[in-house]
Amino acid sequence: MPEHNPNHLQSHYAQQVAADLESNASEQERIRSEAAALQAQLETLQKDHELLVSMQAALGGTPAKSTKATKDAKPAKTAKGATVPKARRASGSATTAAATTAKGKSKAAKKPAATTTAPKTTTAPKATSTPLRELAVGILGRRQEPWSAAEVTQELARLHPDRPLTVQLVRNALEASVAKNQSERSKQQNSVYYTAVDKKAAADEPAVAASTPDA
């Protein structure tokens, strides 16, 4: 049998250990980079979520409920400062809790549900609000120049942010004001504009007509 040189074996093992250490360091760096990228994406999504919630509240919509993942997205530190989502560490306990909940629900489903009569609740009458037509006419009276339906909608949204508005709703209100002689409609090229009617002039017209003698 050939004899092994101890120095040769030691050199071979040293080279192997050095190669393994380099591979291990490279793998740590790769995982650290991925974790940092995931954390950056998570922070971006959280900021976008807060912005969207504030925009929804400004538009008068129902605030979206924050997801449990967003609330519990506290990063857990790794050996060298890299961060990973907390949900990964809690996956085992979450699975156990889900299984326990499922068993509890199955037992509860076997029991007959007791019939209970919910007490009737009286709904308080809603406070009367100013008709949209009146609000639109008030906007038209702010200036002598014609207004488009989109401009009136934008101004109403600024003054009444809690009121649901669309351009079509405002246009219908403006058309109703035209029918009631509260505003006038004009067309410029392919666009329709509205102007408030001068109340004093409109009130003087019947008086002039009444004072004119019959022919």
KACORNOR-V50622 format. One record per residue. N is the residue number from 1. PSI is psi in whole degrees, -180 to 180 (* if undefined). OMEGA is omega in degrees with one decimal (NA if undefined). NEAR is the number of other C-alpha atoms within 10 Angstrom. Layout:
<<N PSI OMEGA NEAR> <N PSI OMEGA NEAR>>
This chain:
<<1 138 179.7 3> <2 141 179.6 4> <3 138 179.7 5> <4 133 177.4 8> <5 121 -179.3 8> <6 -38 179.8 9> <7 -38 178.9 9> <8 -44 178.8 10> <9 -42 179.6 11> <10 -42 178.6 11> <11 -40 179.7 11> <12 -46 179.7 12> <13 -37 179.2 12> <14 -42 178.3 12> <15 -39 -179.8 12> <16 -43 178.7 12> <17 -40 179.0 12> <18 -41 178.5 12> <19 -41 178.8 12> <20 -40 178.0 12> <21 -42 179.4 12> <22 -42 177.9 12> <23 -41 179.4 12> <24 -43 179.7 12> <25 -40 178.9 12> <26 -41 179.7 12> <27 -40 176.3 12> <28 -42 -179.5 15> <29 -39 179.0 14> <30 -47 -179.3 12> <31 -38 178.3 15> <32 -39 179.1 19> <33 -42 178.8 14> <34 -41 179.7 15> <35 -41 178.9 18> <36 -39 178.6 16> <37 -41 177.7 14> <38 -40 178.7 15> <39 -39 178.5 19> <40 -41 177.4 12> <41 -40 179.1 12> <42 -44 179.2 16> <43 -39 178.1 14> <44 -44 178.9 11> <45 -37 178.5 13> <46 -41 178.4 15> <47 -42 177.9 12> <48 -38 179.5 12> <49 -45 179.7 15> <50 -39 179.6 13> <51 -43 -180.0 12> <52 -37 178.4 14> <53 -42 178.9 18> <54 -38 177.6 15> <55 -40 179.0 13> <56 -40 178.3 14> <57 -38 179.1 15> <58 -31 179.7 13> <59 -2 176.8 15> <60 15 180.0 14> <61 172 177.8 13> <62 125 -178.6 9> <63 134 178.3 13> <64 140 179.2 13> <65 137 178.8 7> <66 134 179.8 11> <67 155 -179.8 9> <68 -33 179.6 9> <69 -35 179.9 11> <70 -40 -178.8 13> <71 -38 -174.6 9> <72 16 -175.4 11> <73 48 176.1 17> <74 124 -175.5 14> <75 144 175.1 15> <76 132 -176.1 14> <77 140 174.9 12> <78 -170 -173.7 11> <79 -35 -176.3 8> <80 34 171.5 9> <81 -9 179.4 10> <82 156 -176.4 18> <83 143 176.1 21> <84 153 -179.7 22> <85 145 -178.9 18> <86 -28 -177.4 15> <87 -29 179.7 16> <88 -40 -178.8 9> <89 -26 -175.4 11> <90 11 -175.4 10> <91 -41 -177.6 11> <92 -47 -178.9 10> <93 -34 179.4 10> <94 -39 178.3 12> <95 -44 178.9 11> <96 -43 179.7 11> <97 -38 179.8 11> <98 -40 179.1 11> <99 -42 179.0 12> <100 -42 179.3 11> <101 -40 -179.6 11> <102 -40 178.0 12> <103 -41 179.9 11> <104 -39 -179.6 11> <105 -38 -179.5 11> <106 -39 177.4 10> <107 -41 -179.7 9> <108 -31 -178.5 11> <109 -29 -179.5 10> <110 -29 -178.5 8> <111 135 177.9 8> <112 134 -178.5 7> <113 134 178.8 8> <114 134 -179.3 6> <115 121 178.6 6> <116 145 179.4 6> <117 117 -179.2 6> <118 136 179.1 6> <119 141 179.4 6> <120 135 179.3 6> <121 137 178.7 6> <122 131 -179.7 6> <123 126 180.0 6> <124 141 180.0 6> <125 138 -179.8 6> <126 142 179.0 6> <127 136 -179.4 6> <128 136 179.4 6> <129 161 -179.5 6> <130 133 179.2 8> <131 148 -179.6 9> <132 -32 179.1 19> <133 -42 179.4 20> <134 -40 178.9 15> <135 -41 -179.8 17> <136 -41 178.0 23> <137 -38 177.0 21> <138 -37 176.5 15> <139 -42 -179.7 18> <140 -34 -177.5 23> <141 -2 -178.2 16> <142 -20 179.3 10> <143 162 -178.1 11> <144 -23 -178.3 11> <145 152 178.2 12> <146 151 177.6 18> <147 143 169.8 20> <148 163 179.6 20> <149 -36 179.1 23> <150 -39 178.8 15> <151 -41 179.2 16> <152 -40 178.7 22> <153 -44 -179.5 21> <154 -41 -179.3 15> <155 -39 178.1 13> <156 -38 178.4 20> <157 -33 178.4 17> <158 -38 -177.2 11> <159 -27 -177.6 11> <160 72 -176.2 12> <161 -20 -177.9 14> <162 1 -176.7 13> <163 127 179.7 13> <164 126 -175.6 12> <165 144 169.6 17> <166 161 -179.6 13> <167 -37 -179.1 15> <168 -42 177.9 12> <169 -44 -179.8 15> <170 -38 178.7 22> <171 -40 177.2 21> <172 -40 178.2 14> <173 -40 178.4 20> <174 -39 177.6 30> <175 -36 176.6 19> <176 -36 177.9 16> <177 -32 175.8 22> <178 -41 179.5 19> <179 -30 179.5 11> <180 12 177.9 10> <181 30 175.4 14> <182 -16 178.7 21> <183 168 179.7 21> <184 147 179.5 18> <185 137 176.6 17> <186 155 -178.2 13> <187 128 177.4 11> <188 112 -174.5 7> <189 -115 -179.0 6> <190 10 -177.1 5> <191 147 178.6 9> <192 134 -179.0 14> <193 158 -177.8 18> <194 144 179.7 24> <195 140 178.7 23> <196 143 177.7 25> <197 136 177.1 19> <198 113 -175.2 14> <199 -37 -178.8 11> <200 -42 179.1 8> <201 -39 179.4 9> <202 -34 179.4 12> <203 -29 -179.0 10> <204 -26 -176.3 10> <205 -47 178.1 10> <206 -36 -179.4 10> <207 -40 178.4 10> <208 -41 -179.5 9> <209 -36 -178.9 9> <210 -32 -177.9 9> <211 -9 -179.3 8> <212 124 -179.3 8> <213 150 178.5 6> <214 145 179.7 5> <215 * NA 3>>
